């Protein structure tokens, strides 16, 4: 019994914090302004800890890969896995909206359309997406992809340096271990910090779920929950059979609760890394697939992208199910799922891309934005926890085995 409590004490305390926060948000909303700073402080500590962790984890893992062929297999398997998952999620959602059609939605004034004008063209946006102009700008959660690319290059350079790069490689190894310990200290405050943040969510966003756009929202949450349980189980089974399914769900509770509490796959990433270690995914795979997947692998964004495109077509009275529209929707969804960063409501750029490519009128903008905001909790769960099961599939594709912490579940 004592061991059982030790194994699940974190989950129990986190659930307790979320329940208390939900109760405060529902029945004592006037107290939320005083609690929100607590949640913000926790998230800020988490964010500033995760950014250097990403850098050290990716660079350390790539520097530790001894054989070029092994590293190449990991990258190739990861790319195939990410692309396959995103396309499967998009096609699945197309089937869902075809089987369960909804009525057109009228635009409304819930969303403020007076957003600042974007002065950058798409060429400038691509440049700023992949690179930054100053080294110090790398270590910002708003430039995660640029940081990942730099960490890749750095790890590769360390590997190519041979014996002359050993000292720097030891620095990367040490930095990775230190940042893991910092995160462990920060996560001890998770029940309080996430509980306070969840109180704010319930008090502000929660009631809107029962307002406008109920049908597409209901469709998204129903399809998303089915995808979460059914498809993730299928992926885990394809990777390592029944034991893979058991290991995945046994260690996916804490990451799922963190994702739904923070609405940030970026904040969930360190919990995913811990879950991957318990599942037994090799560090050389987990420390590459999960950080990169936080930015480039978005199952939830794939589903929401199709839902938003479908609703926009309903508003303008056009046929979404034209073959050319469907192909373009899948293509946009792949790009949107990559663009969406690991932060709350990070798909805004992707939503604007969708409007631009289809040349949708202004009436479609409110629907796209409100749906994108209100599906964020479940989308984050799918985005974040999908990285762990993707790492399991990559482990199988590269011919490696799981080495779980619990010997009774070894594969």
Secondary structure, DSSP 8 states (H G I E B T S, - for coil): -HHHHHHHHHHHHHHHHHHHHHHHHHH-GGGHHHHHHHHHHHHHHHHHHHHHHHHHHHHHHHHH---HHHHHHHHHHHHHHHHHHHHHHHHHHHHHHHHS--------SSS----------HHHHHHHHH--SSGGGGSSGGGHHHHHHHHHHHHHHHHHHGGGGHHHHHHHHHHHHHHHHHHHHHHTTHHHHHHHHHHHHHHHTGGGGGSTTHHHHHHHHHHHHHIIIIIHHHHHHHHHHHHHHHHHHHTSHHHHHHHHHH--HHHHHHHHHHHHHHHT--HHHHHHHHHHHHHH--HHHHHHHHHHHHHHHHHHT--TTSHHHHHHHHHHHHHHHHHS-SSTTTTHHHHHHHHHHHT--THHHHHHHHHHHHTHHHHHHHHHHHHHHHHHHHHHHTT-----SSGGG--
